[in-house]
Amino acid sequence: MRCCHCEAVLAEPFYPEYPNPMNMFIGNSLIVRKQPEREQMLEMLLSELDGMVYRCRQDEHWTMEFVSEGCFKLTGYHPDELLGNARISYESITHPDDRQRVRDQVSQALAANTTFNIEYRLVHANGSIVWVWERGTAVASSDEQRPHQPQLIHGFIQDITQRYLQEKALREAEYRYRSIFENANEGIFQTTADGHYLEVNPALAAIYGYDTPAELCQALVDIGQQLYVDAGRRIAFKELMRKDGMVNNFESQVYKKNRSVIWISENAHVVRDAEGNILYYEGTVEDITARKHYEQRIAYQATHDVLTGLPNRALLAERIEKAILLSAETNNGFAVVFIDIDHFKGINDTLGHATGDVLIKKIAERLVNTVRTVDMVARIGGDEFVLLLDGVKHDYSFIATIIERVLTVIRKPCALGGREFTLSCSMGIALHPADGMDADTLLKNADIAMYQAKEAGRNNYQFFTQEFNRTLMENHELQQQLRQAIQHNSFEMYYQPIVDAATGRVIKAEALLRWSKEGQFVSPSRFIPIAENTGLIEPIGAWALDTVCAQLAQWQRSKLAGIPVSINISPRQFNQPGLISSIQDALELHGVSPSLLELEITENC
């Protein structure tokens, strides 16, 4: 035999398991040469081939075990990027619309032990589309050589983009001069105004599932009633023809011969005689079912949560706005319920997101099965869900009944992977119109109420109140002012003496942190909890410790030497890994004896 690309004489059979990569497949031929001449010749041939020689596995990635240097010119990727899917797999650069077709045709050929020839598209590394022709066949190997391994394929892939474009241009040129009616890919028709087909081409018959144009014309004698799923579409079609003399991209659902439903798009115009009388309608039909399904799938993905299939934030906001409009007409209010699963972050952190995802799906299923069919359950991210309870007005008792059911069903043990989980949730409720007139406000206020439920100890629900909202806003403002106070060192330390009642002598003192804002002291009971919740207590505590140690050092040099001082340590400071070392550093920095410093901790430490 001779190789069709290089005219090299073929001798020994090709064994892909050989460690020597010089035994390679070219086109439909095998080359084996002696070293070093064989290596040099094969390397030269492979480098000069206008295409890519390959050997791959028949697996889900078409995993490449060998590719020639032509790979880079063909795909934009270097061979070592494709080998073993090091950077990218051949499957992933195959055009998504062609992948299944390629896989089916290759599988059929291998099953029949025949060579396959196939044309399809690749996505080049630069994003362009490359049309390729591939020829290949299975590698002959025994089970002993590759037990339990995917079948191997070898072949040749060539860029035919230029040829494809030229052929496409030629076809288009031919179509202009050939009978458009007989050979067009689109369906072409002529119908009477009252709904009888006069002429159809084979493409239209195929679109509608008929074997021949004649069969279609005989079967469909009333287009409006027999073809369109909605008979009103034919009426709309005729009205546009009467008004404009044409229709463009007129989309409808129609029945095929077997009564299955497809989507079509029609372009048509009126044909008149010399006197202006209507002779017939003439136009084209395109089957757009695949596009419609794709659009529906994209629309679904844009409005639904990927993990649970529940409506997402976008669809929820849309539904809330519709509920607002309906409520204005019916005076029938609704409730927005914000749900947050308590301590769910700990599950993700300790057991992994895979376990967390399974639990989220179970929670979603429970929520859907708990609320009414008129209500909506949405997932807006992470462990956060929202219920839209329709038609509840301001019936707090009725709303509470639904919410209590939710609390109960969430608390039910959930078995997963041999373990049992018991969860709880915190819920906030905002009512329309009392708590908001738009989707954003209602969601924000429901979220605020949920935060109040967490403040109340979790595993409960709270209705939105303006009072709590004001408190939340004040806390936020105070938090910002605290940050500024830390930056500008605006705190003061006061020392309350502790006196021996018997002798009247000061035996020790208690350090009291004070913050003066705009000439007035802010109560520690007001700002300390905010500092602890936000982590600001750590820099404040460090400042307090340093200040007390500095004061003790000053007293040691005066008549007050030897008076110990107690200082409060917050729970957050107490849990700091570096607490002991920071105390030691402060004492050593100021030269203070450890016996002069007392630390006081609260019960919740």
Solvent accessible surface area in square Angstrom, and as a share of the most:
residue,aa,sasa,rsa
1,M,166,0.74
2,R,151,0.55
3,C,0,0.00
4,C,95,0.57
5,H,70,0.31
6,C,25,0.15
7,E,109,0.49
8,A,4,0.03
9,V,90,0.52
10,L,27,0.14
11,A,77,0.60
12,E,80,0.36
13,P,79,0.50
14,F,15,0.06
15,Y,81,0.31
16,P,5,0.03
17,E,61,0.28
18,Y,107,0.41
19,P,133,0.84
20,N,43,0.22
21,P,72,0.45
22,M,34,0.15
23,N,8,0.04
24,M,13,0.06
25,F,8,0.03
26,I,1,0.00
27,G,2,0.02
28,N,61,0.31
29,S,8,0.05
30,L,43,0.21
31,I,1,0.00
32,V,13,0.08
33,R,55,0.20
34,K,145,0.61
35,Q,76,0.34
36,P,91,0.57
37,E,105,0.47
38,R,28,0.10
39,E,66,0.30
40,Q,123,0.54
41,M,60,0.27
42,L,0,0.00
43,E,104,0.47
44,M,88,0.39
45,L,22,0.11
46,L,12,0.06
47,S,57,0.37
48,E,125,0.56
49,L,23,0.12
50,D,82,0.42
51,G,7,0.07
52,M,0,0.00
53,V,1,0.00
54,Y,3,0.01
55,R,39,0.14
56,C,5,0.03
57,R,81,0.30
58,Q,52,0.23
59,D,31,0.16
60,E,122,0.55
61,H,76,0.34
62,W,13,0.05
63,T,6,0.04
64,M,4,0.02
65,E,47,0.21
66,F,35,0.15
67,V,7,0.04
68,S,4,0.03
69,E,107,0.48
70,G,12,0.12
71,C,0,0.00
72,F,99,0.41
73,K,160,0.68
74,L,6,0.03
75,T,1,0.00
76,G,16,0.15
77,Y,22,0.09
78,H,95,0.42
79,P,35,0.22
80,D,97,0.50
81,E,29,0.13
82,L,0,0.00
83,L,64,0.32
84,G,50,0.48
85,N,45,0.23
86,A,78,0.60
87,R,164,0.60
88,I,40,0.20
89,S,14,0.09
90,Y,9,0.03
91,E,32,0.14
92,S,50,0.32
93,I,4,0.02
94,T,2,0.01
95,H,29,0.13
96,P,81,0.51
97,D,107,0.55
98,D,6,0.03
99,R,73,0.27
100,Q,116,0.52
101,R,88,0.32
102,V,8,0.04
103,R,53,0.19
104,D,57,0.30
105,Q,69,0.31
106,V,4,0.02
107,S,41,0.26
108,Q,123,0.55
109,A,12,0.10
110,L,16,0.08
111,A,93,0.72
112,A,66,0.51
113,N,126,0.65
114,T,69,0.40
115,T,48,0.28
116,F,9,0.04
117,N,80,0.41
118,I,6,0.03
119,E,62,0.28
120,Y,0,0.00
121,R,55,0.20
122,L,1,0.00
123,V,46,0.27
124,H,34,0.15
125,A,49,0.38
126,N,113,0.58
127,G,51,0.49
128,S,53,0.34
129,I,76,0.38
130,V,13,0.07
131,W,44,0.16
132,V,0,0.00
133,W,56,0.20
134,E,12,0.05
135,R,65,0.24
136,G,0,0.00
137,T,28,0.16
138,A,22,0.17
139,V,7,0.04
140,A,91,0.70
141,S,52,0.33
142,S,50,0.32
143,D,117,0.60
144,E,147,0.66
145,Q,84,0.37
146,R,44,0.16
147,P,69,0.43
148,H,189,0.84
149,Q,102,0.45
150,P,47,0.29
151,Q,80,0.36
152,L,3,0.01
153,I,2,0.01
154,H,11,0.05
155,G,0,0.00
156,F,1,0.00
157,I,1,0.01
158,Q,53,0.23
159,D,65,0.33
160,I,10,0.05
161,T,31,0.18
162,Q,121,0.54
163,R,94,0.34
164,Y,45,0.17
165,L,88,0.44
166,Q,97,0.43
167,E,61,0.27
168,K,88,0.37
169,A,57,0.44
170,L,112,0.56
171,R,90,0.33
172,E,80,0.36
173,A,29,0.23
174,E,81,0.36
175,Y,77,0.29
176,R,159,0.58
177,Y,184,0.70
178,R,114,0.42
179,S,58,0.37
180,I,105,0.53
181,F,56,0.23
182,E,95,0.43
183,N,58,0.30
184,A,24,0.19
185,N,127,0.65
186,E,75,0.33
187,G,0,0.00
188,I,18,0.09
189,F,6,0.02
190,Q,36,0.16
191,T,2,0.01
192,T,32,0.19
193,A,34,0.26
194,D,101,0.52
195,G,2,0.02
196,H,83,0.37
197,Y,24,0.09
198,L,82,0.41
199,E,90,0.40
200,V,5,0.03
201,N,0,0.00
202,P,61,0.38
203,A,19,0.15
204,L,0,0.00
205,A,1,0.01
206,A,68,0.53
207,I,26,0.13
208,Y,1,0.00
209,G,32,0.31
210,Y,22,0.08
211,D,123,0.64
212,T,65,0.38
213,P,39,0.24
214,A,60,0.47
215,E,49,0.22
216,L,0,0.00
217,C,35,0.21
218,Q,144,0.64
219,A,44,0.34
220,L,11,0.06
221,V,77,0.44
222,D,57,0.30
223,I,3,0.01
224,G,8,0.08
225,Q,128,0.57
226,Q,63,0.28
227,L,4,0.02
228,Y,5,0.02
229,V,60,0.34
230,D,82,0.43
231,A,37,0.29
232,G,33,0.31
233,R,71,0.26
234,R,15,0.06
235,I,124,0.63
236,A,36,0.28
237,F,0,0.00
238,K,77,0.32
239,E,77,0.35
240,L,64,0.32
241,M,2,0.01
242,R,169,0.62
243,K,145,0.61
244,D,84,0.43
245,G,23,0.22
246,M,88,0.39
247,V,4,0.02
248,N,97,0.50
249,N,105,0.54
250,F,14,0.06
251,E,48,0.21
252,S,3,0.02
253,Q,69,0.31
254,V,0,0.00
255,Y,54,0.20
256,K,51,0.21
257,K,94,0.40
258,N,109,0.56
259,R,145,0.53
260,S,49,0.32
261,V,64,0.37
262,I,15,0.08
263,W,55,0.19
264,I,0,0.00
265,S,7,0.05
266,E,7,0.03
267,N,56,0.29
268,A,6,0.05
269,H,82,0.37
270,V,21,0.12
271,V,32,0.18
272,R,118,0.43
273,D,45,0.23
274,A,106,0.82
275,E,139,0.62
276,G,34,0.33
277,N,88,0.45
278,I,75,0.38
279,L,89,0.44
280,Y,51,0.19
281,Y,7,0.03
282,E,50,0.22
283,G,7,0.06
284,T,37,0.22
285,V,1,0.01
286,E,83,0.37
287,D,64,0.33
288,I,5,0.02
289,T,23,0.13
290,A,83,0.64
291,R,107,0.39
292,K,33,0.14
293,H,94,0.42
294,Y,115,0.44
295,E,74,0.33
296,Q,94,0.42
297,R,124,0.45
298,I,75,0.38
299,A,56,0.43
300,Y,112,0.42
301,Q,99,0.44
302,A,65,0.50
303,T,36,0.21
304,H,36,0.16
305,D,25,0.13
306,V,141,0.81
307,L,50,0.25
308,T,31,0.18
309,G,30,0.29
310,L,17,0.08
311,P,21,0.13
312,N,32,0.16
313,R,118,0.43
314,A,61,0.47
315,L,32,0.16
316,L,0,0.00
317,A,30,0.23
318,E,80,0.36
319,R,88,0.32
320,I,0,0.00
321,E,72,0.32
322,K,115,0.49
323,A,13,0.10
324,I,20,0.10
325,L,124,0.62
326,L,91,0.45
327,S,9,0.06
328,A,86,0.67
329,E,141,0.63
330,T,74,0.43
331,N,129,0.66
332,N,55,0.28
333,G,6,0.06
334,F,1,0.00
335,A,0,0.00
336,V,0,0.00
337,V,0,0.00
338,F,10,0.04
339,I,0,0.00
340,D,18,0.09
341,I,2,0.01
342,D,6,0.03
343,H,131,0.59
344,F,7,0.03
345,K,150,0.63
346,G,36,0.35
347,I,22,0.11
348,N,30,0.15
349,D,93,0.48
350,T,108,0.63
351,L,60,0.30
352,G,28,0.27
353,H,124,0.55
354,A,80,0.62
355,T,31,0.18
356,G,1,0.01
357,D,56,0.29
358,V,51,0.29
359,L,1,0.00
360,I,3,0.01
361,K,94,0.40
362,K,69,0.29
363,I,5,0.02
364,A,5,0.04
365,E,109,0.49
366,R,52,0.19
367,L,0,0.00
368,V,73,0.42
369,N,114,0.59
370,T,20,0.12
371,V,16,0.09
372,R,71,0.26
373,T,144,0.84
374,V,84,0.48
375,D,15,0.08
376,M,9,0.04
377,V,9,0.05
378,A,0,0.00
379,R,29,0.11
380,I,24,0.12
381,G,33,0.31
382,G,50,0.49
383,D,27,0.14
384,E,51,0.23
385,F,0,0.00
386,V,0,0.00
387,L,0,0.00
388,L,6,0.03
389,L,0,0.00
390,D,47,0.24
391,G,31,0.29
392,V,4,0.02
393,K,113,0.48
394,H,78,0.35
395,D,69,0.36
396,Y,114,0.43
397,S,83,0.54
398,F,80,0.33
399,I,0,0.00
400,A,21,0.16
401,T,68,0.40
402,I,1,0.01
403,I,0,0.00
404,E,80,0.36
405,R,101,0.37
406,V,0,0.00
407,L,9,0.04
408,T,68,0.40
409,V,22,0.13
410,I,1,0.01
411,R,89,0.33
412,K,108,0.46
413,P,74,0.47
414,C,6,0.04
415,A,78,0.60
416,L,37,0.19
417,G,79,0.76
418,G,88,0.85
419,R,136,0.49
420,E,125,0.56
421,F,21,0.09
422,T,97,0.56
423,L,18,0.09
424,S,24,0.16
425,C,0,0.00
426,S,0,0.00
427,M,0,0.00
428,G,0,0.00
429,I,0,0.00
430,A,0,0.00
431,L,3,0.01
432,H,7,0.03
433,P,68,0.43
434,A,67,0.52
435,D,23,0.12
436,G,9,0.08
437,M,126,0.56
438,D,58,0.30
439,A,4,0.03
440,D,110,0.57
441,T,45,0.26
442,L,0,0.00
443,L,12,0.06
444,K,113,0.48
445,N,8,0.04
446,A,0,0.00
447,D,55,0.29
448,I,16,0.08
449,A,1,0.00
450,M,14,0.06
451,Y,92,0.35
452,Q,39,0.17
453,A,0,0.00
454,K,41,0.17
455,E,107,0.48
456,A,65,0.50
457,G,57,0.55
458,R,91,0.33
459,N,58,0.30
460,N,32,0.16
461,Y,48,0.18
462,Q,51,0.23
463,F,44,0.18
464,F,14,0.06
465,T,60,0.35
466,Q,99,0.44
467,E,123,0.55
468,F,33,0.14
469,N,26,0.13
470,R,136,0.49
471,T,55,0.32
472,L,41,0.20
473,M,119,0.53
474,E,92,0.41
475,N,41,0.21
476,H,101,0.45
477,E,101,0.45
478,L,14,0.07
479,Q,35,0.16
480,Q,74,0.33
481,Q,46,0.20
482,L,0,0.00
483,R,94,0.34
484,Q,104,0.46
485,A,5,0.04
486,I,50,0.25
487,Q,142,0.63
488,H,134,0.60
489,N,94,0.48
490,S,43,0.28
491,F,14,0.06
492,E,75,0.34
493,M,28,0.12
494,Y,100,0.38
495,Y,51,0.19
496,Q,89,0.39
497,P,77,0.49
498,I,60,0.31
499,V,77,0.44
500,D,46,0.24
501,A,108,0.84
502,A,97,0.75
503,T,95,0.56
504,G,52,0.50
505,R,156,0.57
506,V,55,0.31
507,I,68,0.35
508,K,52,0.22
509,A,5,0.04
510,E,38,0.17
511,A,5,0.04
512,L,37,0.19
513,L,27,0.13
514,R,64,0.23
515,W,6,0.02
516,S,39,0.25
517,K,55,0.23
518,E,159,0.71
519,G,74,0.71
520,Q,135,0.60
521,F,114,0.48
522,V,19,0.11
523,S,57,0.37
524,P,44,0.28
525,S,92,0.59
526,R,84,0.31
527,F,0,0.00
528,I,43,0.22
529,P,60,0.38
530,I,17,0.08
531,A,0,0.00
532,E,46,0.20
533,N,108,0.55
534,T,48,0.28
535,G,14,0.13
536,L,15,0.07
537,I,8,0.04
538,E,57,0.25
539,P,58,0.37
540,I,3,0.01
541,G,8,0.07
542,A,62,0.48
543,W,60,0.21
544,A,8,0.06
545,L,13,0.07
546,D,57,0.30
547,T,36,0.21
548,V,0,0.00
549,C,0,0.00
550,A,40,0.31
551,Q,39,0.17
552,L,2,0.01
553,A,7,0.05
554,Q,104,0.46
555,W,37,0.13
556,Q,64,0.29
557,R,184,0.67
558,S,56,0.36
559,K,196,0.83
560,L,70,0.35
561,A,53,0.41
562,G,51,0.49
563,I,26,0.13
564,P,27,0.17
565,V,0,0.00
566,S,1,0.01
567,I,8,0.04
568,N,85,0.44
569,I,7,0.03
570,S,12,0.08
571,P,28,0.17
572,R,104,0.38
573,Q,15,0.06
574,F,91,0.38
575,N,112,0.57
576,Q,64,0.29
577,P,146,0.92
578,G,37,0.36
579,L,19,0.10
580,I,117,0.59
581,S,57,0.37
582,S,47,0.30
583,I,15,0.08
584,Q,95,0.42
585,D,87,0.45
586,A,10,0.08
587,L,14,0.07
588,E,132,0.59
589,L,132,0.66
590,H,50,0.22
591,G,55,0.52
592,V,9,0.05
593,S,48,0.31
594,P,96,0.60
595,S,88,0.57
596,L,18,0.09
597,L,19,0.10
598,E,62,0.28
599,L,75,0.37
600,E,71,0.32
601,I,90,0.46
602,T,73,0.42
603,E,172,0.77
604,N,116,0.59
605,C,51,0.30
